[in-house]
Every structure is written in structure tokens, then in C-alpha cells.
């Protein structure tokens, strides 16, 4: 069996990241009747606006990729990836940015304003990230991951935000090293940073 394809899709807000992931999932499902696809959705419905956003995405996704089922995974992403991955199952993770946000800024944990870090939370983040990176390598089927590129603007104000930008950039780099293909999306168009086009 050939090594499963792992792809990281990065880009800004509304750059076409999720649309590309859905296109890859639809293409995978159309290739063979035994193929399956599952979305690991990391977003949590914290407020009414986010609940409506999630509902809208679910409706739209059901039309675009009707064969893809959804599993909500706000925290334990590594174990969920290994549980859902199989030789004939493509796993889409959308998105790493929200996953890291929820790990880094849990609703019930205070952040130290001078450093932007809660020590206990940071230890959990390190363990969760290590499990996730190992799961990417161990997954028996193809994996498509979506993440934001947030380091193209001005240096953000506030220690917490600067620490988050650094951490996400580091996570993206580690994930990219484990992928055969890395795609940057801009204005709905893909730029292949690693691995070339399909």
C-alpha cells in the first residue's frame, strides 16, 4: 500500500481553505465506492453567532459533500484522528487554529497578563500537540488539515496574542514537516508550497 497522502492547507480568513478541503473529500469519495470521509470539526458553539455559523456550515457542507460525516472534537484531536482514520477513510480536520485557541484559552482558566500563558494550560497544550503530531504520522489513511496563516500582518499587541501567533506558527511548521503536500490558499486559488499539484 502506498503511503497515505497528508496535506496541510493554510491561508487567511475566507481564503478558500475549507472549500479546498471539501473538494478533496468529494474527489476522494468519487474515486471508489468503498471510500469514506469524515470531518473532525474543532469549533465549539460558545455564543449565538457561532452557533448560527456552525449550523450554516453544516447545511452548506451537506450539499457540497453529502457523503462526509462530521465528528466534533474540540480538544483530544490526536486520539480522535487515530480512532477515525482507516485505509479507505479520508479525515479532514477543520481547523487547527480553533483547536489551538480552545487549548490555549480555556473559558474557565485565567491567563497571566504579563506572559499570556497559564502554566498548567501550557503543559496540557504540549502533551496534546505531541499526541496530535504522532497521530498524523500513524494515521493509516489520508489526512487533510486546515489551519490559518496569521503571521502576515503587523506584530499584534498583547503578550497573549503574540504568544498565540508564535505557537500557531510553530504548530503549522511541525504539521507541514509531516505532510507530503502543503497548500497556501489566497483568493480561492491554491499555491503549492510543498509536493506540487495533484
C-alpha positions, 0 to 999 in steps of 0.5 A: 500500500502506498503511503497515505497522502497528508496535506496541510492547507493554510491561508487567511480568513475566507481564503478558500481553505475549507472549500479546498478541503471539501473538494478533496473529500468529494474527489476522494469519495468519487474515486471508489465506492468503498471510500469514506470521509469524515470531518473532525470539526474543532469549533465549539458553539460558545455564543449565538453567532457561532452557533448560527455559523456552525449550523450554516456550515453544516447545511452548506457542507451537506450539499457540497459533500453529502457523503462526509460525516462530521465528528466534533472534537474540540480538544483530544484531536490526536486520539480522535484522528487515530480512532477515525482514520482507516485505509479507505477513510479520508479525515479532514480536520477543520481547523487547527487554529480553533483547536489551538485557541480552545487549548490555549484559552480555556473559558474557565482558566485565567491567563497571566497578563504579563506572559499570556500563558497559564502554566498548567494550560501550557503543559496540557497544550504540549502533551496534546500537540505531541499526541496530535503530531504522532497521530498524523504520522500513524494515521493509516489513511489520508489526512487533510488539515486546515489551519490559518496563516496569521503571521502576515500582518503587523506584530499584534499587541498583547503578550497573549496574542503574540504568544498565540501567533508564535505557537500557531506558527510553530504548530503549522511548521511541525504539521507541514514537516509531516505532510507530503503536500502543503497548500497556501490558499489566497483568493480561492486559488491554491499555491503549492508550497510543498509536493506540487499539484495533484 
